């Protein structure tokens, strides 16, 4: 029984990557956020025993204290029974006395997250990722569902059915401890799961196991010459990963070396993954032939495979959680706690991934005032002004409403551009995102216009979370080159008035002006950084990239002066300091600098230019002349003394 008028439930995704927190009031998600959005450190962890900015953020936004919580549930990646995961010793919860603290296995948390937010009364549930919880932390029912026991095994694939408030395990596959992904120094890594398979390829090509999105984007440039049987084999539903494909890649060359070879590897692993998930969905359907399928886990972010599930699996209704990776288990943990308290599934459906806190007009104005290099632009009609700038080819940072919990920007923290612009991909990848040229961009499209632009072959037109990839109609591709991938597809996001509000109105206004109901959308960040969370984060991105304007809620913001520091030939800050030194010396800048700039023009560069991770550069006039100083990001975050600053004069 609640100590308050409302039930307050806190769910924690206690993950060494993609840690997150979700707060429920009764059956409503009040707020949820990833730790990385607040620390500004990509894939920031959350541990149950340690303070968390995400926990503070959620409690503060709701206006409650930890003592008001009715239950706390932690969904743990890796082992739960370790000192760093002991929620009871967390300083935030130090004064809790009668509040229950529960722990949830990883795949069980994934299953709850997608089923509880699907709106379904019953459903088949599929969870696929790299690795979840160890056998010792599973529930008794889950242990019994491990058809192929592995000594000290860890879950990799789980099949469930959901009914009411129950998640019933049907079958679970495990991998030996540390077996999901090997750590070999030479050649392609070994792996023991579907998530590990994709991670091994990502590491082989890009030197980073987390670059699955790059592999998916590169795949259409290659040909699937390597058969799926070299990636995995199956017998009676059991997946084994001998990894014959590894014999083909005994070198450590990274992209952009071996471009043809790696394009073909990407295409091959993508086809192999699609075949694997279709086998799993067929097996699940045979075991529990529901009309409904819920799907989550990191592999569920593969939009190309998702489209095949939607069209070929046999399930009529497919729900994929937008926060399909580890952050989503915070939602599952919260609903597990709620259902333990109430015994009732109200089937509240998640219609939009807008779960962060809101920011007031005064907070936005304060951020602009504290950023001298930015200024407000007077606007009578912000949507009309934005449409005009988009149609002129400008790149817009779009900050509206509550931030997304998942990894896809869905119109709350987005960079927008005119999809008709032929050079949109090149400009965005080179000057804004600072990433590889083969990376595609997503089309935002009015739901009622989808069938006019995409060849759906009878499939549902709805794609609210940017988790599907569909083919453009041949006659339409030339109209929106900025969002058509090399294979003629687009990872579409459909928008409606009820779910998307301002973004829908913007897209509608753009259609009225241009005749095209599509806008290019990409995440509001640069390569290697989290998506922006606060107005200040958005302004930092505006000032440190090739973004032309920002819309912060209904306020249009521009750079006060043209920024010197956009080109990417040599790393920052060395590149910037070299340019500054050149300008201040009174000579013309060369080698990637602002060619043609002389000392008499230096006033144009006065100001403070801050990057959330790398640091801050301040250009100011002194009695003895002009001075530029650089403060490293570590110094900013640690409030170190001025002795940690580097200067050039």
Number of C-alpha atoms within 10 A of each C-alpha: 9 12 12 10 8 15 19 26 25 30 32 32 34 31 25 15 19 24 28 33 31 31 30 24 17 17 22 14 21 18 24 32 30 32 27 24 25 20 18 17 15 16 22 19 19 28 23 25 19 16 16 21 17 23 23 14 19 23 19 13 14 15 9 12 13 20 16 18 25 23 24 25 27 32 33 31 25 19 18 22 12 10 13 16 24 17 24 18 16 17 12 18 19 12 13 15 9 10 16 13 17 15 24 26 26 31 33 25 33 35 32 27 27 31 35 27 23 24 17 23 15 21 26 28 31 26 28 27 25 24 29 29 23 22 23 15 19 18 14 11 12 23 16 14 19 19 14 13 17 15 11 13 23 28 29 25 24 27 27 26 24 22 15 17 22 16 22 18 22 20 21 23 22 29 28 15 17 14 18 27 22 14 12 9 9 12 17 24 22 23 28 26 26 28 24 24 24 29 25 29 27 25 20 25 28 21 16 14 19 15 17 23 14 18 25 21 21 24 23 21 17 17 17 18 13 18 13 20 15 17 22 22 15 12 7 6 14 13 18 17 21 15 18 14 20 18 11 12 19 12 12 16 16 16 14 11 12 12 15 13 15 27 21 21 27 29 22 22 26 24 20 23 22 19 15 19 21 18 16 23 22 18 17 24 20 10 15 18 16 18 15 22 31 29 28 30 32 22 23 24 26 18 20 22 24 23 18 17 24 18 16 14 21 18 20 14 14 21 19 22 26 25 26 27 22 29 33 35 39 33 30 31 34 33 31 30 26 27 18 12 16 13 13 12 20 16 17 14 14 17 14 15 24 26 19 24 21 16 18 12 13 9 14 19 16 13 18 20 13 11 20 15 23 24 16 18 16 11 13 9 11 18 21 16 16 24 24 16 17 22 18 12 18 20 25 27 29 25 25 22 21 19 28 25 24 25 17 21 25 28 29 26 28 24 26 27 30 28 28 22 20 16 12 22 22 18 16 25 19 18 17 25 23 18 16 16 13 17 19 23 25 26 26 30 26 22 18 13 14 23 15 12 21 20 16 16 11 8 13 13 20 16 19 22 22 21 22 24 21 22 19 25 16 11 8 13 20 13 16 21 20 27 31 24 22 16 11 15 21 26 23 30 27 23 28 19 13 10 16 21 14 20 22 22 17 19 22 23 19 23 17 12 14 15 10 21 25 29 27 27 29 23 24 29 25 19 13 13 17 23 26 27 26 21 23 18 21 24 28 21 24 29 27 19 21 22 24 18 25 27 24 26 18 17 20 22 21 22 20 16 16 13 19 17 22 21 19 15 10 12 9 15 17 11 18 21 20 18 23 25 18 20 25 23 14 14 15 16 20 14 11 16 22 19 13 11 20 16 14 11 12 17 13 13 20 18 20 18 25 25 18 21 16 16 18 20 23 16 20 16 13 9 6 7 9 19 18 21 18 23 22 20 16 14 17 18 12 8 10 13 10 9 8 14 15 13 14 13 15
